[in-house]
Amino acid sequence: MPWELSEAAFRAPAGAGRLIAAIRETARALGRPVRLMEVCGTHTMAIAKAGLRSLLAPEVELLSGPGCPVCVTPAGGIDAALALSARPGVTVASYGDLLRVPGSNPGDTLLRRRALGACVQTVYSPMDAVELAAADPARQVVFLAVGFETTAHGTAAAVLEAAERGLANFSLLCLLKRTEPVLRALAAAPDFAADGLLCPGHVAAILGAEGFAFLPRDCGLPAVVAGFEAADILYAVYRLVCQLAAGRPALENEYTRVVPAQGNAAALAAVGAVFAPADSVWRGLGAIPQSGYALRPEYAAFDAAVRFGLAPAPGAEPPGCRCGQVLRGVCRPAACPLFGKACTPADPVGPCMVSGEGACAAAYRYGEL
């Protein structure tokens, strides 16, 4: 019978110690190391900050997955954004991390293009880009839409707002991703080695916990939707090792204070009204069917790829960079030959060192070597 502990108890320091002991004892009884993958980049940073990997080793190994939206954006997507920044009369609006990610040519970033005179604006939400377009009708404003379901509804709302206001100078380069298709692709990959998944609380707040029911049902993988405090993560890890010990994969929702079973109906309706699932390219994983979003025909006027005649291209990875393998959980950041040498947060080579949610940035910042 799994050991039970109230939420109030596992959040206390003594409760955390009991959780760690219970995790290690339960995992040890399996007779082999347990490998669990956290899907979300916010989990990756929280795990590194709290030192959970060292506290759970060697019985449990925590692997980072493709949960950093900036990291999974392929080099070809960055190349398209760079090409837009070179066009006269165009303003490229982006989240801050994306400005520092190089395209196919090392060192060529939106931040560098801005220093050379391109009109590149940092924004904190898609609505900021809409307001930029409204304030200067003479300029074309292109928003670089990256992220998962967590940001897709905000981007959809921005398109609906631009349509209502008749902003003919607003468009977006849609680089949004869907979570389920990539997790299915990962689980089917020959080098996938995780025994269970910590599911992202942010995405689940939109999709609902049931959005991850396919993991135990179709992939045979234990899954727990987890919050972002160290205690949340520890308790989710404990529930995963309990499932493995029982030999019964299931979906559990540890983050019930935020995540409902069925998701956010209004957010899902907005996404469904503006976007349709589409094939998409992921850094390190290649093209995955139906793993992205495309604007529906009635909103095609807001598609920057159509408006500016951009042809999709795969792009090239930085030489020596192993971000793609880090994103699949088959390479630890420190195993990359560039980590901490040619690639640091001050001078990053790959996106996993750029983003605040990147596994390499987390490992470097908190000394996970």
Salt bridges, closest charged atoms under 4 A:
GLU4 OE2 - ARG239 NH1 3.94
GLU7 OE2 - ARG11 NE 3.31
GLU38 OE2 - ARG53 NH2 3.01
GLU59 OE1 - ARG24 NE 2.83
GLU59 OE2 - ARG28 NH2 3.10
GLU61 OE1 - ARG35 NE 3.27
GLU61 OE2 - ARG332 NH1 3.81
ASP108 OD1 - ARG112 NH1 3.64
ASP108 OD2 - ARG113 NH2 2.97
GLU131 OE2 - ARG165 NH1 2.80
GLU161 OE2 - ARG165 NH1 3.33
GLU180 OE2 - ARG184 NE 2.86
ASP191 OD2 - ARG328 NH2 3.22
ASP195 OD2 - ARG32 NH1 3.12
ASP218 OD2 - ARG184 NH2 2.76
ASP218 OD1 - ARG217 NE 3.06
GLU229 OE1 - ARG11 NH1 2.59
GLU229 OE2 - ARG257 NH2 3.79
ASP232 OD1 - ARG11 NH2 2.80
ASP232 OD2 - ARG257 NH2 2.71
GLU252 OE1 - ARG239 NE 2.88
GLU317 OE1 - ARG283 NH1 2.77
GLU368 OE1 - ARG53 NH1 2.99
